[in-house]
Amino acid sequence: MKIEEMPDILTAQNIADYLGISRRRVYELFQLKPELGGIPNFDIGFSKRVRKIDFVRWIDEKVQEKSAI
């Protein structure tokens, strides 16, 4: 799935599928603070969700970190 095709609000499964990692690893990234590399997220009841715009920004930051090395 392309990022443009993803919904505006993402689930852990959406992110796991896109990144090719386990849903468990996505939840681990949810536990980290964004300033420590975690994916910014919010709660809807007992579920975690991510705004697509925040996810795209998070990916861009990861790319920038890698290119700065």
Backbone hydrogen bonds in HBPLUS format (Angstrom, degrees):
<---DONOR---> <-ACCEPTOR-->    atom                        ^
c    i                          cat <-CA-CA->   ^        H-A-AA   ^      H-
h    n   atom  resd res      DA  || num        DHA   H-A  angle D-A-AA Bond
n    s   type  num  typ     dist DA aas  dist angle  dist       angle   num
A0005-GLU N   A0002-LYS O   2.94 MM   3  5.32 139.5  2.11 108.8 120.2     1
A0006-MET N   A0003-ILE O   3.22 MM   3  5.28 153.8  2.29 101.7 109.5     2
A0052-LYS N   A0008-ASP O   2.75 MM  44  5.03 166.4  1.77 148.6 147.0     3
A0010-LEU N   A0050-VAL O   2.68 MM  40  5.00 175.7  1.68 156.7 157.1     4
A0050-VAL N   A0010-LEU O   3.01 MM  40  5.00 148.4  2.11 136.4 143.7     5
A0015-ILE N   A0011-THR O   3.16 MM   4  6.49 163.1  2.19 151.5 155.0     6
A0016-ALA N   A0012-ALA O   2.84 MM   4  6.03 160.3  1.88 149.7 155.8     7
A0017-ASP N   A0013-GLN O   2.90 MM   4  6.01 166.5  1.91 152.6 155.8     8
A0018-TYR N   A0014-ASN O   3.01 MM   4  6.18 159.8  2.05 145.9 151.8     9
A0019-LEU N   A0015-ILE O   2.89 MM   4  6.03 166.9  1.91 156.7 159.6    10
A0020-GLY N   A0016-ALA O   2.79 MM   4  5.60 129.5  2.05 141.1 153.8    11
A0021-ILE N   A0016-ALA O   3.12 MM   5  4.97 146.1  2.24 134.1 140.9    12
A0026-VAL N   A0022-SER O   3.17 MM   4  6.58 150.3  2.26 143.2 151.3    13
A0027-TYR N   A0023-ARG O   2.99 MM   4  6.35 158.2  2.04 151.5 156.5    14
A0028-GLU N   A0024-ARG O   2.96 MM   4  6.32 144.2  2.09 142.8 153.3    15
A0029-LEU N   A0025-ARG O   2.95 MM   4  6.28 150.5  2.04 145.7 153.4    16
A0029-LEU N   A0026-VAL O   3.04 MM   3  5.02 115.0  2.48  94.2 110.0    17
A0030-PHE N   A0026-VAL O   2.89 MM   4  6.24 137.9  2.06 143.8 156.8    18
A0031-GLN N   A0027-TYR O   3.17 MM   4  6.43 136.5  2.37 137.5 147.4    19
A0031-GLN N   A0028-GLU O   3.14 MM   3  5.20 130.4  2.40  94.9 107.6    20
A0039-ILE N   A0029-LEU O   3.12 MM  10  5.65 140.0  2.28 110.0 121.9    21
A0036-LEU N   A0033-LYS O   2.80 MM   3  5.28 154.2  1.87 117.2 126.1    22
A0038-GLY N   A0033-LYS O   3.08 MM   5  5.07 161.0  2.11 128.0 122.6    23
A0037-GLY N   A0034-PRO O   3.00 MM   3  5.05 162.6  2.04 111.5 112.6    24
A0042-PHE N   A0049-ARG O   2.85 MM   7  5.41 153.2  1.92 152.5 160.6    25
A0049-ARG N   A0042-PHE O   2.80 MM   7  5.41 153.9  1.87 158.1 166.2    26
A0044-ILE N   A0047-SER O   2.80 MM   3  5.17 160.5  1.83 149.6 154.5    27
A0047-SER N   A0044-ILE O   2.97 MM   3  5.17 161.6  2.01 129.4 129.1    28
A0054-ASP N   A0051-ARG O   2.96 MM   3  5.30 123.0  2.30 105.8 120.0    29
A0055-PHE N   A0051-ARG O   3.04 MM   4  6.40 154.2  2.11 152.9 161.1    30
A0056-VAL N   A0052-LYS O   2.87 MM   4  6.13 162.2  1.90 160.0 163.7    31
A0057-ARG N   A0053-ILE O   3.05 MM   4  6.19 156.6  2.10 139.6 146.3    32
A0058-TRP N   A0054-ASP O   2.87 MM   4  6.07 152.0  1.95 143.4 151.3    33
A0059-ILE N   A0055-PHE O   2.96 MM   4  6.27 157.4  2.01 150.1 155.5    34
A0060-ASP N   A0056-VAL O   2.93 MM   4  6.19 163.9  1.96 150.8 155.3    35
A0061-GLU N   A0057-ARG O   2.91 MM   4  6.19 152.9  1.98 148.6 155.9    36
A0062-LYS N   A0058-TRP O   3.03 MM   4  6.33 153.1  2.11 145.9 153.0    37
A0063-VAL N   A0059-ILE O   2.96 MM   4  6.30 156.4  2.02 155.3 161.7    38
A0064-GLN N   A0060-ASP O   2.92 MM   4  6.18 159.4  1.97 148.8 154.6    39
A0065-GLU N   A0061-GLU O   2.88 MM   4  6.11 158.1  1.93 150.1 155.7    40
A0066-LYS N   A0062-LYS O   3.11 MM   4  6.30 156.9  2.16 144.7 150.2    41
A0067-SER N   A0063-VAL O   2.97 MM   4  6.23 156.0  2.03 150.3 157.0    42
A0068-ALA N   A0064-GLN O   3.00 MM   4  6.11 130.8  2.25 143.0 155.2    43
A0069-ILE N   A0066-LYS O   3.32 MM   3  5.61 158.6  2.37 104.6 110.9    44
